[in-house]
Amino acid sequence: MNRIEKHVEEVLKQTQSPDGEREELREELLSHLNEAKSNYISAGLSEKQAEKKVIAAFGDSHIVGQELQESMYPFQRGLLYLIGIVTILFGAIFYINLIFVMHEPTPVWLTVQLLSGSVVTLAAINIAFVGRYFYLLNVLLIINIIWNGINLALMQSLSQLQAMLFSIYLLILIGLNFLFVFRNSYYSANQTDNKQQKQGFVKFSYIMNLLYGMIIIFLSLFFLWSFLVFTGISIQALITLIPILIWLIFYKFQMKLIARKPALSLATGLLVSALAIMLSFAILRFSFGGIE
């Protein structure tokens, strides 16, 4: 591996491109740089001098790689940073409120909140590696959505003004999470094979499938809250989260299907979502029936 090839590898390390796309980028960059190298050699430079000249003209690998990442996946890193920092900030602000206003500090809650925000922030720092695994990155953000959805349920114990302010904060945070999941899902598909007129329908399909997920998450969290209110904290309460698990597993399949057959993905997504919702009602009814 010569200097140019090593330089290109360093550039590619800064992008979240999957293997297939990464290989295309590698070939394109090497072709461009080797052509410049040949021109320098034709001008009378030695091979080593030509390689140094090409690398110097191309630019620092880290800067070029980050610019390439931003051009291919705009605002991905920045959006992740924003979500992570806002999640951590909420933990700090809300915990201070628990200590000085409600006098009910909950270290375990703070630990989970800070851990959730820190993991997202670490993903932003290592977007070049973590970002290649689109589905796992989506799961990470959806877990953040679920946790902050649970936090929304906690707001009922606050005063009306505090509940409103903290709820707005959390809704904005949840919205940012969903925005990232949508963008990340869309980027996971190879759009080069799609006709321009088809891309609008593909985006619509991604939005609808995430809407299905939002409904399932909301209902499951509502059932979880209801279960906890009537029965208290127990392992059985986690059963109410099964529909979310079903949707998460199915969404991995949907991410690939949407890009190829958006209409079919809408139909199957609706079917699976309906079944998951029916399962939610069945779980809730069975649980309360057992209590009676």
DRENBAVO-993112 format. One record per atom (N, C-alpha, C, O): residue in one letter; x, y, z. Coordinates in steps of 0.02 Angstrom, whole numbers, plus 50000, padded with zeros to 5 digits. Atoms other than C-alpha are relative to their C-alpha. Example, Ala and Ser with C-alpha at 12.3 -4.5 7.8 and 13.67 -1.06 7.14 Angstrom:
BEGIN
A500454994150000;A506154977550390;A500455006050000;A500975005950033;S499584994149997;S506844994750357;S499615005550037;S499865011050045;
END
This chain:
BEGIN
M500424994050000;M500005000050000;M500445006250000;M500825007350047;N499594994050004;N500805016349944;N499705005750040;N499185004950073;R500234994349959;R500605033550023;R499315002349981;R498905004050024;I500664997750023;I499115038349917;I499454995450025;I498944997750049;E500495004949977;E498185022349961;E499885000750076;E499325000250099;K500074999049927;K498545025050147;K499625006350015;K499215006550062;H500334993749990;H497965042950134;H499244999349988;H498835002050025;V500705001250016;V496335037550053;V499664996150055;V499084997550073;E500285003949946;E496055024650190;E499865004350061;E499365003550096;E500104995449943;E496265038250322;E499405004549988;E499045006250035;V500584995950017;V494985048950230;V499364996050012;V498884998650041;L500605004249995;L493735034550223;L499824998350072;L499244996950088;K500135001449929;K493925031550410;K499575005350033;K499295004250087;Q500394994549971;Q493045048150440;Q499274999949976;Q498875004149998;T500685000350027;T491455043050345;T499644993850025;T499954988850043;Q500405005649976;Q490025031650396;Q499754995549944;Q499294991649954;S500235003850058;S489845023950224;S500034992550012;S500514990050041;P499985007349997;P489375005450218;P500524997249951;P500785001049910;D499465003050039;D490574993250134;D499955001249925;D500455003149893;G500074999250073;G489854994249958;G500135007149978;G500495008249929;E499904992950017;E489805013149954;E500725002150013;E501015006049976;R499314998449983;R491515014050037;R500474997749944;R500955001249927;E499575002650054;E492275003349898;E499955004549939;E500465005849906;E500084995550056;E491545014749765;E500385006650011;E500705009249966;L499634993849983;L492255030049855;L500754998949994;L501115003249968;R499285001550002;R493945021749871;R500255000049928;R500765003049912;E499815000350071;E494025018049684;E500005006949968;E500445008649929;E500074993350029;E493445035549639;E500575004550022;E500875008149982;L499464995849974;L494705044149753;L500684997849974;L501105002049955;L499355002650025;L496155032849701;L500095001849927;L500635003649905;S499954998350072;S495755035749517;S500185007349991;S500615009049950;H499874992750005;H495755054649542;H500715001650021;H501065005449987;L499334998449973;L497355054949646;L500554996849957;L501084999949947;N499495003250042;N498305042549537;N500085003649933;N500625003849904;E499964996050061;E497875052949384;E500425006250012;E500825008149969;A499594994149983;A498605068249471;A500734998050009;A501185001749990;K499325002549990;K500125057949519;K500354999049932;K500935000949924;S499715001250067;S500405052849337;S500185006649967;S500695007149932;N499854993450030;N500315071149285;N500635002950029;N501035005949993;Y499394997449968;Y501655075849412;Y500614996249976;Y501144999249965;I499435004050025;I502775061549354;I500175002149929;I500765002549911;S499894997850068;S502545067149174;S500355006849998;S500695008549950;A499694993449996;A503105084449230;A500724999650024;A501075004750027;G499305000949982;G504765077049289;G500134998250073;G500714997450092;L499905001849930;L504475072749473;L500084992550008;L499834988649967;S499945007149985;S504975056149548;S499334997550028;S498895001450043;E500635002949975;E503615044149608;E499855002350071;E499285004150086;K500104997849930;K503875048649793;K499825007450003;K499385009550040;Q500154992850001;Q503905067249754;Q499295001349975;Q498935005750000;A500674999250029;A502325065449650;A499474998250052;A498965001650058;E500475002149948;E501435056149792;E499935005350054;E499385006950076;K500014994749949;K501925069549919;K499625006149974;K499235009150011;K500334994250030;K501335083149800;K499244998949997;K498855003450011;V500715001650006;V499665074449771;V499665000450068;V499125003350075;I500295000249933;I499345071649956;I499945007050029;I499445008850060;A500014993249975;A499805089550000;A499445004149967;A499115008150000;A500514996350037;A498645096349865;A499304997650019;A498835001650020;F500655002849983;F497225084749916;F499755002450068;F499165003850077;G500184997449934;G497255090350098;G500054994950055;G500114988950042;D499965004349941;D497315083450274;D499444994749998;D498864996449984;S500485005550007;S496445066350280;S499415000950048;S498844999350029;H500544999249952;H495435070350437;H499515005549978;H498905004649983;I500434994450022;I494785086950369;I499604998049938;I499004999249935;V500345002150062;V494395079850197;V499474994750016;V498924994949988;G500475005349982;G493565064550275;G499385002850034;G498825000550019;Q500584997149966;Q492455075050388;Q499585004149953;Q498965004249958;E500384996350051;E491975086250243;E499614995349955;E499054996749935;L500335005050041;L491565070850141;L499404997050037;L498864996150008;Q500545002549959;Q490515063950284;Q499425005050001;Q498845003049995;E500524994949996;E489575080450297;E499645000949934;E499045002349933;S500314999150065;S489255081350110;S499554994049983;S499034994949950;M500395006050015;M488605063450101;M499434999050050;M498894996850031;Y500505000949947;Y487665063250267;Y499955006550040;Y500175006850098;P500004993449968;P487325081650309;P499645000050068;P499094997350075;F500264998849933;F487025086050492;F499914993750043;F499644994150098;Q500085006149960;Q487075067750550;Q500395000450066;Q500114999150119;R499584999649940;R488505070350671;R499745005550047;R499685004550107;G500244994549959;G487855087250730;G499344998650034;G499245000550091;L500655001849971;L486095080650758;L500084995150057;L499744995650108;L499875004749946;L486765066250861;L500295003650061;L500095002250118;Y499714996149945;Y487815078250965;Y499455003950037;Y499425004050098;L500544996149970;L486275089050993;L499554995750044;L499384997650100;I500445004549962;I485205074351050;I500354997750064;I500044997650117;G499635002349941;G486565067951167;G500065005450053;G499945004150112;I499904994549952;I486905084851247;I499345002150031;I499315003450091;V500654998149974;V485055089151264;V499754994850050;V499434996550100;T500205005449955;T484745072151346;T500365000750067;T500065000050120;I499614999249939;I486155074851471;I499785006250038;I499735006250100;L500214993849969;L485595092751503;L499344999250036;L499245001950091;F500645001249967;F483835087051541;F500104996250066;F499794997850117;G499865003749939;G484525074651667;G500245004550055;G500025003950113;A499724995549950;A485495088251756;A499475004850027;A499415005750088;I500514995149980;I484065100951758;I499454996750042;I499264999250094;F500555003349965;F482725088651810;F500224997350068;F499844997350116;Y499755002749936;Y483815080851945;Y500075005650052;Y499925004750111;I499974994249954;I484155098052020;I499315001750026;I499225003450085;N500694998849980;N482275100552022;N499774994850052;N499424996550099;L500195005349953;L482055083852111;L500305001250069;L499994999850120;I499654999049936;I483325088752245;I499725006150037;I499555005650096;F500154993749965;F482865106752283;F499265001950002;F499055005750046;V500714998250001;V481015107752238;V499574994350028;V499154995550071;M500425005649978;M480285090352263;M500314996250059;M499984992350093;H499645003449946;H481615084452387;H499954992449995;H499894988950045;E500035007250013;E481575067252307;E500544998049950;E500384995949894;P499465001950046;P483285063852229;P499964992649982;P499834988450025;T500035006950023;T483335047952124;T500644998649960;T500654999449899;P499355001150034;P485155043252085;P499964994949944;P500314995649894;V500055005150052;V484645027851984;V499735003149936;V499995001849881;W500294996650059;W483575038551867;W500535004349967;W500605004249906;L499484995650028;L484995051151846;L500534995949963;L500764998049910;T499505004350032;T486215037051806;T499774997749931;T500154998049883;V500275002450064;V485095030051669;V499955005749950;V500115004949891;Q500074994250044;Q484755047451598;Q500685002249972;Q500755003449912;L499334997950021;L486595052251592;L500314994749955;L500674996349907;L499735005450041;L487045035251521;L499695000349930;L500044999449880;S500354999550064;S485735037251383;S500295005649957;S500435004749898;G499724994350037;G486405054351334;G500724998949981;G500945000949927;S499295001250013;S488225048951347;S500114995149943;S500564996049902;V499935004950054;V487975033951232;V499875003349933;V500225002049884;V500154996550063;V487185045051099;V500575004749981;V500765005249923;T499434995450013;T488595057751117;T500614996149976;T500954998449930;L499445004350023;L489895043851100;L499894997649929;L500374997049890;A500155002050069;A489005038050943;A500155005649952;A500385004449896;A499854994250042;A489175055750874;A500755000749990;A500995002149935;I499274999550004;I491035055950913;I500284994749953;I500754995949915;N499755005650041;N491255039050827;N499524998449943;N499424992649925;I500495000950052;I489985041750688;I500294996249940;I499934992649906;A499695003450057;A491235035350558;A499964992550008;A499924988949958;F500055007249988;F491165018050640;F499284997950015;F499014993449983;V500675001849978;V489475017450726;V499495001149944;V499024997249936;G500484998350052;G488585025550578;G499944994949945;G499454995149908;R500055005250052;R488955010750465;R499454995050016;R499184991849971;Y500505004849979;Y487735000350566;Y499345003850010;Y499145005350067;F500584995650000;F486165009950520;F499454997650047;F499165001550085;Y500545002649959;Y484924998350605;Y500155000650075;Y499735002750114;L499814999749929;L485874997350770;L499995007250026;L499805008550083;L500024992949981;L486045016250772;L499285002350009;L499135006250054;N500714998549992;N484165017650746;N499734997250065;N499355000550100;V500235003149937;V483855005550890;V500235004150060;V499855005150107;L499734995849946;L484975016251001;L499575006250010;L499405008050067;L500414993949995;L483945031750961;L499294998450022;L498985002350058;I500685001949981;I482285022550980;I499984998450075;I499484999850108;I499965001149927;I482835016751154;I499995006650037;I499675007350089;N500004993349971;N483175034951192;N499295003049999;N499095006450046;I500694997750006;I481415039051130;I499564996750054;I499175000150087;I500415003749951;I480645025551240;I500145002550071;I499685003650110;W499824997649933;W481605031351394;W499715006950013;W499445008250067;N500274993249990;N481105049451369;N499245000149997;N498925004650025;G500735000749997;G479325043851336;G499784998050070;G499275000450095;I500145001849930;I479365035751508;I500085006150045;I499705007150092;N499904993849962;N480045052251575;N499395004649995;N499225008150043;L500604995950008;L478515060951503;L499464998050050;L499105002350076;A500515002449952;A477415050051613;A500155002450071;A499695003050112;L499814997749934;L478395056051765;L499805007250014;L499775009450071;M500154992949993;M477905074051732;M499355001450037;M499245007050062;Q500644998949967;Q476175071451807;Q500075001550075;Q499615004250105;S499894998849929;S476925072351982;S500245007150015;S500325009050073;L499754993249992;L477535090251952;L499425005050002;L498855003349989;S500494994750004;S476635106751967;S499815001249927;S500174998949882;Q500254999150068;Q475655112251814;Q500515003549955;Q500635001449898;L499514996350039;L476965124851755;L500624995749985;L500854995449928;Q499415004350010;Q478435112951782;Q499854994349951;Q500244992849907;A500195005550043;A477505098651699;A499975002249927;A500184998649882;M500054997450068;M477155109451546;M500685001349969;M500824999449912;L499334998250026;L478945115851528;L500424993849986;L500734993249933;F499615006050009;F479775099051554;F499714995549944;F500094992249908;S500325004050052;S478515090451439;S500175002749931;S500314998849885;I499814997050064;I478855102851298;I500734998349983;I500894996649927;Y499295001750009;Y480725099851323;Y500074992949975;Y500444991549927;L499955007150018;L480485081051313;L499704998649931;L499964994549893;L500315001050066;L479335082051161;L500475002349944;L500514999149892;I499514997650049;I480645092251068;I500564994849993;I500784993349938;L499475005050001;L481975079451117;L499774993749963;L500154991049922;I500265006050034;I480885064851060;I499935001449925;I500064997049884;G500054998250071;G480545074150897;G500674999949964;G500724997649907;L499325000250029;L482415076250866;L500234992849989;L500554991349938;N499835007150007;N482645057650895;N499664996949939;N499984993449900;F500375002750058;F481295053250768;F500275002949935;F500314999449885;L499714996950060;L482045065550644;L500644996449980;L500754995049921;F499385003550016;F483725056850657;F499864993049974;F500174990949925;V500165006950022;V482955039450640;V499755000149928;V499944995849888;F500254999450069;F482035045050482;F500585001249952;F500644997749901;R499444998450044;R483595052750405;R500484994149993;R500704992449939;N499535005550001;N484685038050454;N499724994149960;N500094990749925;S500325005450037;S483435025550383;S500035001549925;S500164997049884;Y500004998150071;Y483345035250220;Y500704999349970;Y500794997049914;Y499325000650025;Y485235035950205;Y500234992849995;Y500694991249957;S499795007050001;S485345017250237;S499844996749933;S500144991749914;A500195002850065;A484505014050069;A500445002949945;A500645008649948;N499614997750057;N485475015149908;N499545003549952;N499185000449913;Q500474996150040;Q484555029249822;Q500225000949927;Q499845003649887;T499764998950069;T485605028749663;T499584996249950;T499574997949891;D500395004050046;D484455015649589;D499285002549994;D498905000049953;N500694997550001;N482865025449623;N499935005849951;N500365010249948;K500164994350042;K482085036949495;K499785005850043;K499545004950099;Q500134994049960;Q481825054749552;Q499275000150025;Q499145002050082;Q500704999749980;Q479925053149553;Q499844994850052;Q499344995450088;K500125005349951;K480055037449659;K500255001950069;K500004999450119;Q499704998249937;Q481095045549795;Q499505003250047;Q499545002250108;G500514996949957;G479625055849858;G499574994850034;G499404995550093;F500415005349971;F478605040049884;F500404996050051;F500124993750101;V499575003549952;V480085031749970;V500035003950065;V499975000950119;K499994995949939;K480205046350092;K499334999550037;K499314999050099;F500665000649969;F478325045450122;F499944993350036;F499654993050090;S500045006649969;S478495026750159;S500404999850065;S500184996850114;Y499604999749938;Y479875030050286;Y499625003850054;Y499605001750112;I500384996149952;I478805043350370;I499424995950029;I499314996050089;M500585003949978;M477275031850378;M500224994250045;M499894992850095;N499785005649958;N478255017150447;N500255002450068;N500154998950118;L499814997249935;L479005028250582;L499385002350039;L499385002150100;L500624998149968;L477255034750617;L499674993950033;L499424994350089;Y500245006349970;Y476705016650644;Y500384998750065;Y500094996950117;G499585001349941;G478165014950765;G499825004750057;G499805002750115;M500174995149949;M477695031050857;M499354997950036;M499304998550097;I500645002149970;I475915024550883;I500104994050046;I499834993850101;I499885006049960;I476535007750946;I500385001850064;I500214999350118;I499614997949941;I477805015851063;I499545003750050;I499575002450110;F500444996249957;F476495027951130;F499514995450037;F499424996050097;L500485004449968;L475205014251162;L500334995350050;L500064994250104;S499655004649954;S476475002451241;S500205003750064;S500135001050119;L499824996149941;L477095016251357;L499395001850041;L499415002050103;F500624998649964;F475305020851400;F499774993850039;F499554994450097;F500205006249966;F474925002651442;F500484998550057;F500284996150110;L499515000949946;L476535001751543;L499835004550059;L499845002350116;W500194995349947;W476025017251640;W499374997650036;W499344997850098;S500625002549969;S474275010151669;S500144993950044;S499874993350098;F499835006049962;F475004993651726;F500345001850066;F500184999050118;L499634998049940;L476175002251849;L499545003550050;L499615002750111;V500474996549956;V474775013251917;V499574995250039;V499454996150099;F500485004649968;F473624998551954;F500344994250037;F500054991550084;T499695005949969;T474884985052001;T500665001550035;T500904997450074;G499344998549971;G476494993852051;G500554997249956;G500424993949905;I499425002250039;I478244990151988;I500084992450005;I500084989650060;S499915007350001;S478474972051934;S500314998049933;S500305001949885;I499715002550062;I479344961551802;I499464999149947;I499595000049887;Q500555001050047;Q477634957951724;Q499865006349958;Q499615005849902;A500144993850036;A477504976251675;A500385000449935;A500165003749888;L499594999850060;L478874973551546;L499664996649941;L499854997649883;I500365003450054;I477664962551448;I499685005149953;I499615003849893;T500334994850041;T476824978551387;T500475002849947;T500245006249901;L499524997450048;L478424982751292;L500134995149942;L500514996749896;I499915005050053;I478314967051183;I499825002749931;I500195001349883;P500154997350066;P477434976251039;P500565004449972;P500685004449912;I499444995950023;I478894988551031;I500564995549974;I500864996949922;L499485004750021;L480104973951019;L499824997049932;L500254996349889;I500235002850064;I479064966350878;I500115005049944;I500365003249891;W499924994950051;W479074982750783;W500745001349984;W500925002249926;L499294998950011;L480944985250808;L500314994649956;L500704996149910;I499745005650040;I481334968050738;I499755000649928;I500144999849881;F500284999550067;F480164970750591;F500285006049963;F500345005949902;Y499764993950032;Y480854988250558;Y500674998849964;Y500825002149915;K499375001750035;K482544980750513;K499854997449930;K500194999149882;F500215002650065;F481664971450373;F499725005749958;F499855006049898;Q500314994450036;Q480694987250326;Q500525004749970;Q500415007349915;M499484995550025;M482284997650306;M500254997949932;M500415002249890;K499775002550066;K482794986550160;K499434999849950;K499535001149891;L500575000850046;L481054983850088;L499765006749973;L499565007149915;I500274993550021;I480565002350081;I500345002649937;I500015005149892;A499634997350057;A481945007049959;A499834996449935;A499844999449881;R500145003950060;R481464993049839;R499265000149982;R499085001049924;K500725000550012;K479574991649860;K499625004050053;K499355001150100;P500314995749949;P478875006549958;P499264998550012;P499034998850069;A500725001449992;A477045001949925;A499894993850041;A499474993650086;L500065006249962;L477264984349990;L500205001150073;L499904998250118;S499784998749932;S478194990950142;S499465003650040;S499385002350100;L500554996549965;L476725002450184;L499474995050022;L499214995450078;A500525004949984;A475504987950176;A500214995350056;A499844994150103;T499765004749948;T476564975850278;T500125003650066;T500005000850119;G499894996249939;G477034989450401;G499355001350037;G499325000950098;L500654998949970;L475204993450430;L499734993650032;L499454993850086;L500245006449975;L474784975050452;L500354998150066;L500024996450115;V499625001849940;V476174971650577;V499845004850058;V499785002750115;S500164995149948;S475784987750671;S499314998650030;S499224999150091;A500675001749975;A473944982950684;A500024993950045;A499704993850098;L499945006049958;L474404965850750;L500345001650066;L500144998950118;A499654998149939;A475614973650875;A499535003850048;A499555002850109;I500474996249959;I474254985650936;I499484995350031;I499314996050089;M500485004949974;M473004971250953;M500324995950056;M500004994350106;L499655003749947;L474324961951053;L500055004250063;L500005001650119;S499974995549942;S474504977251165;S499354999850040;S499364999150101;F500655000349966;F472644977251204;F499904993350034;F499644993050090;A500085006749971;A472664958451233;A500414999350063;A500184996550113;I499575000449941;I474124959951353;I499715003950058;I499695001550115;L500294995849947;L473304974051449;L499384996850030;L499304996750091;R500615003149976;R471634965151460;R500144993850042;R499844992750094;F499825006049964;F472424948851514;F500315001650068;F500164998450118;S499664998149937;S473494957551645;S499505002450052;S499525000450109;F500504997449954;F472034967051721;F499494994750019;F499224994650075;G500465005549985;G470934951651707;G500284995550054;G499914992950096;G499685004149949;G472214942151809;G499995003250068;G499984999850120;I500024996349937;I472194955851941;I499324999350034;I499274998450094;E500685000649974;E470304954851959;E499874993050025;E499334991550049;
END
